[in-house]
Every structure is written in structure tokens, then in C-alpha cells.
């Protein structure tokens, strides 16, 4: 009888954490789903070696939203409003507009945009599916498109994570020195969920390269989601290569201590992976006001914005949002923890 009881207790001890983790994932998915269905405003701060910017967003629903693109120092660059089938655009900073293309459309559209006036394309709204399509869980290269899919990104990242776990300082896996993020607010009853990243292979036998896929940003992602009153209020992400525990251990023990891992990190640092892995810092703060109505500005000139959209896409790919210097990376960071470092 005692042996049977011991076996039952052992099974419960082994599987209880997994069950809790599964429940944590279900709870977070439910909270993300509830958040997606509500009007909201949010700010996204992005910093990487390729681009650094801020987006202030207002979302009435999937078909009505407004986005304001700002530089890292909060200088407005452009406004972008979608309502049903219509798209309206205004360039706020003409030096930024001059970097996009020699022409932003036909002569009328180009003149209006370069003079800081609104232009509306009655059928220019981007396809809805683009905002929810994040196949790799990474950036699309278009900051406006990525901003639309912020909450959907969480669901994709959950699929890539090793597990989802509600934050607790009593968690035996928790390592404070590897965690840059703030603790949840006790006064507001806030809950923090951590998306624990999959481990790296340490030998050829354990490799995940080939048919089952290469290592990717998910293997280096420190991602925490904060929830209040069953709604997501903050997302904090840091894709950290040089701060990965395996990289730190390899530097301490020497590259010869694990040649396979040394080669793997060389591939990561030189961009020789199926999906390039770049250091990235992203913080999204979300609020849910009673009203977040979005409309096309009155008095906007009508015109086609196809050329503008393609010009913006090409300019971003060419580095128009490349940071000119150090950018702020202190939001969401726990007091006493060093802020994320962005490396090329």
C-alpha cells in the first residue's frame, strides 16, 4: 500500500508542473483573445540594429485603426489611418518624407504628401490577413504591419516557446540574473507570464538543424506578458544573443570546451541561420479606454497610395529607420537590472 502511494505521489510530482504550465498557457491565450476583441490604445517601442522607432496606435476594431510613427526621441514622422476600405496618410516630418522616394505617387499625391497634408485612398486599406500573419513570429520589415499584429504575435510566440509559466520567485527554474523585466504589480493584482525559450542543441546528436528546423530568434527570446483584469497591459521582449547562458558559459570555459556550440554561436553571430537572429528590444504598453474611435480626417485629398506604400516598404528595408545613435531601452526593466544592449 505504501509503495502504491509513493508511486502515485511521484507521478503527481512529475506531472503537476506540466499540468500547471498547460493551464498557464490556456489562461494567457484566453486573456490575449479577450484583449484582441476590445478597443484599445497602445505604444510600441522597438530598438534593433536595423531599426528603432515608436508607434502610437489606436484600435477601434480590426477594420478601423490609426497608427502614428515616431522616431526613438518621439519626433512624429507620419500618420496612417485605416477605416473600412479607406487608407489615409499624412507625412509629419518632411525630412523623413524626402528619404522615402523621389516620388510618392502621381504629381497631386506627391505634392500633398510632401506638404504635410492628408491623402486618402478610398480602396487603399491593406488586406486584413496581413496583420495576423506572422509565420515565423518575427518582424515583417514593415513597422505599420507589425503594429497591427502585436497581440497576434504573442500567440505565435507561445507556440514557439518551450512552455508558458506564470511568474513566481519561488519557481526553481527562475534565474534573476537572466531576467531583465520588472516584477508584476502586487497592488493592482497584475499577473506576469513568462514564455520560456527552447534550449539550444549542445551536440550534433541533439541538433535541430535540417528537416526539423534551425535555431531561430525564439531560442534567444526573453519574453514576458503582463495581464491585469484578464487583459494584456504590457509585453516585454528581448532577443539576447550575448547574454544567453550557454554563450556566457562558453566564454568562461573556452571555445574548445564545446566545439559544436562554438560553431553554432559563430553561425548565429554571422547571420548563418535559416532566420537571421538579431538583437531586438520591444516593449508594448496597452490601455483600454471606453472609446477608441478612429475616422479618416475631414478635408483629405483623394488619391492612390500604392506608390507611397511600396516606397515606405523599400525605404525601411534600406535602413531609413536605422538608429543614428543609442536608443532608450529602459522601459519594463527591473530596477537594478542593466537595460538591454542593442548590438549589430
N, C-alpha and C positions, 0 to 999 in steps of 0.2 A: 504494500500500500504506500509506504513511504517512498519507494523507488518510483512508482507511478506519479506520485505528487511532485517529486523532484523533476521528473521529465516534463510534466505539464508546466511547472514554473520556469524551466529552462526555455521551453518553446515560447512561452509568453514573453520572456525577457528578450529573446532574439527578434521576435516579430513585432513587438509593441512599438518600437521606434519607427519601423517601416509603415505600420498602420497609421501612426500619428502623422508621419510625413505625408502620406497619401491624403489624409484628412486636411492637412495644412494646404496642400495643393488644391484640393476641391474648394476650400474656403476662399483661397485667393482668386481662383477662377471665377467664383460666384461674385466676388467683390469687383473684379475687373469688368465682368459682364454688366453689373449694376451701374458702374461708373460710365461705361460706354453709352448707355441708354439715357443719360442725363445731360442737360445743357451744362456747359462748363466754360471756365476761362483757365488758361494755364500759361506758364512761361517755361521755355526750354532754353537752357544754356548748354552749348556744345563747344568743346575745345579738343582739337586734334592737331596733328602736324599738318594736315591738309586744309582744314577749315576751322574757323572759330566765329561763332555768331550767336545771337539770341533771337528767339521767335516768341512774340506775344500773340496768343491765339484766343479767339472767342468762338465757341461752337454751339450753335443753336440745335443742329442735328446733322446727320450725315450729308445733307444736301445744302446746308446753309452754315457757312463758317467764314471767319475773317482772320487773316494772318498778317502780322507786321514783322518784317525782317529788320534786325538791328545789328550793328557791329558789336564787338565784345565790350565796348565802352558805352553802349546804349545809344549810339547815334542812329536814328531811323534811316533805313536805306530804301525800303519800298513797302507798299501796302498791296494786299492781294485778297480779294473778296469773291466768294462763290455763293450764289443764291440760285438754287434750282439749276437751270441750264446756263445761266449767265456767269461770266467771269469779268471782274473789274480790277484794273491795276493802276497804281499811281507810283511813280518813282519819286521818292522823297529827297534823295541826295544825287545831284546831277553829276558829281564826280564819279559816283558808283555807276550811274547810267552810262557814262561815257566808256566805261570798261566792258560793257556787255557786248556791244557790236557796233559797227559803223551805221547800221540801220536796224530799227526795231519794228519795222513794218512799212506799210505804204507811207508816202510823204505826210499825210494828215496824221496818222497814228504816231509816226516817229516824232513829229513836231509837238503833238500834245503830250506825249510821254516825257520828252526832253524838257518841256516847260513846266513839268510838275503837275499837270492836270490829269484827271481821271479819264481812262478809256474803258469802255465796257464792250465786251463781245457777247451778244445775246445767246450764242451757242458755243461759247468757249470753255465751259466748265470741264475739268478733266474727268475721265471715266472714274466712277466711284470705286471700282475694283482696285485701282492703283493704290488707293490709300490703305487698303487692307492687305496688300500683297507684299510680304517681307519673307521671301523664300528662305534666305539664309539667316534671317534675323539681324541683318546688318543694314548699313545705310544704302540708299538708292543712288546717292550722288546729287539728289535734288532736295534741298532742305525743306522746301514747302511740302513736297510729297511725304517726306519722313514725318513732318509735323502732324499731318493728317492721321498717320498710323501709330501714334505714340502708345495708346493703350493696347492696340493690337500687337505691338512689338513685345509687350510683357508676356502675352500668351505664347508667342513664338519662342521667346527666351526660356519660358518654363519648359517647353518641350525639349530644349537643348540642354537644360540643367541636369545634373546628376540627381538632385532631389530638391524639393521646396520645403523649407523648415521655418516654423515660427521662431523668431529670435528669443533666446534666453541666455543669460550669462552663465547659467548652470549647465548648458549644453557641453558635453565632454569634448566635442569636436571644435568648439569655438576657440579661436586664437586671436586675441585682441590686437596683436602687432600686425596681423594681416588684414585687419578690418579698419578702413578709414572712416566709416559712416557713423553718424550720430545714433544715440540710443533713442528708442521711442519715448514719447512724452507720457509720463505717468499721469499727469494732471488731466489730460484730455482722453485718456483711455486708448491711446494710439497703439496699434499693433504693427510690428515690423516683421516682414517675411524675407528670408534670405534665399536666393537661388544659388545653391551650391554647385560650383562648376565641376564638370567631369575631370578626372585625373589625366595626367599625361602618361603615355607609354614609357617605360624605363628600359625596354629591351626590344629587339626585333620580334621576339616571340609575342610580345604584348602590343605590337604596333597596330594602330587603327588606320594606317595609310593604305591606300589601294581600294579594293572593292567596297570596304566598309567606311571609307572616307578619311580625309586627312585631318590633322588638328586644325582648329579654327579659333576665331575670337572667343567662342563660348568657353574654351579651355583656360582662358585668361581673364574672364569676366568676373568682377566683383559687383554684384547687383542686388540691391535691397529695395523692397517696395513697402511703403508706409501706408497704413489704412486707418481711417477714422470714421466711425459710424457706418461701417460697411462700404466706404467709398475710398478709392485711392487718392491720397493727397500729396504724395511725393514718390518719385522714382529716382534712384541714385545709382549710376553705373560708372565703373572704371575698368577699362580693358588695360591690364597692367602686365607687361612682359617682364621687365627688370625686377619687379617686386614679387614675382611668383616664387613660392617657397622652394620649388625644385631648382630654379635658377640661382637663388641665393645659396642653396646647399652646394650646388655645383661650383660656384665661385669660391666657396670656402674650402671644399675638398680638392679642387683642381679638376681640370677638364679630363684628365686621364682616369679619374675615378669612375666615370661612366661615359665612354666614347660615344655610345648611341645617343644619349641625352645631349651631349655636347653638340653633336651633329644636328640633332633636332632643333636646338635653340639657334644654331647658326642659320638653319633654313628659315626659322621664324623671323630672325632679325634682318635677314637679307630679302625677305618677301617671297621666299620659295615655298609657298604653301598654296593649296587649291584656292582658298580665300585669303587674300593678304590680311595679315594681322597687324594693326596699327594701334598704338596707344590712343585711347579715347576717353574723354570725361564728359558725361552727360547728366544733368540734373533737371528734372521736370517737377514743378510745383503746380498743384491743381486746386482750384476753388469751384464751388457750385452755387452761383448766385441764383436768386429767384428768376431773374430774366437775363438771357444772353442773346437777345435778338440781333440778327445780322441782316443788313439790307445793302443793296447797291446804291452808292451815293447819287443823290439827285444832281442833274446837270452834267453827268459824264458824257463824253463824246462817244459815239458808236464807231466801232472798227474791229477788224480782225486782229487777234492777239497771238496767232500761231507763230509768227516770226519772233515775237517777244519771248514766248515760252521756250522755243528752241535756242534762242540766244542766251537766255539765262542758264539753261542746262549746259551749254557748251562753256560758258564763262566760269561756272562753278567747277566743272571738270578741269578747266585750265588754271584754276587756282585763284579766282577773283576774291574768294573768302579766306585766302591763306592768311594766318595771323602775322601781323607785322612785328610783333614782339610778345613778351609774356602776357598771358591772359589769366583772369581770375579763375581759380579752381577751389575756392574755399567753401562754397555752398554745400550744405549737407555733411560737411566734415566734422568729426567729433573733436571737441576741444582737447588739445594736447596731441592730436594726431597730425602728422605732416600732410599738407594738401597734395593731391595727385600731381605728378610731374608729367608734362607732355613732352615726348621725345619724337624726333623724326624717324 
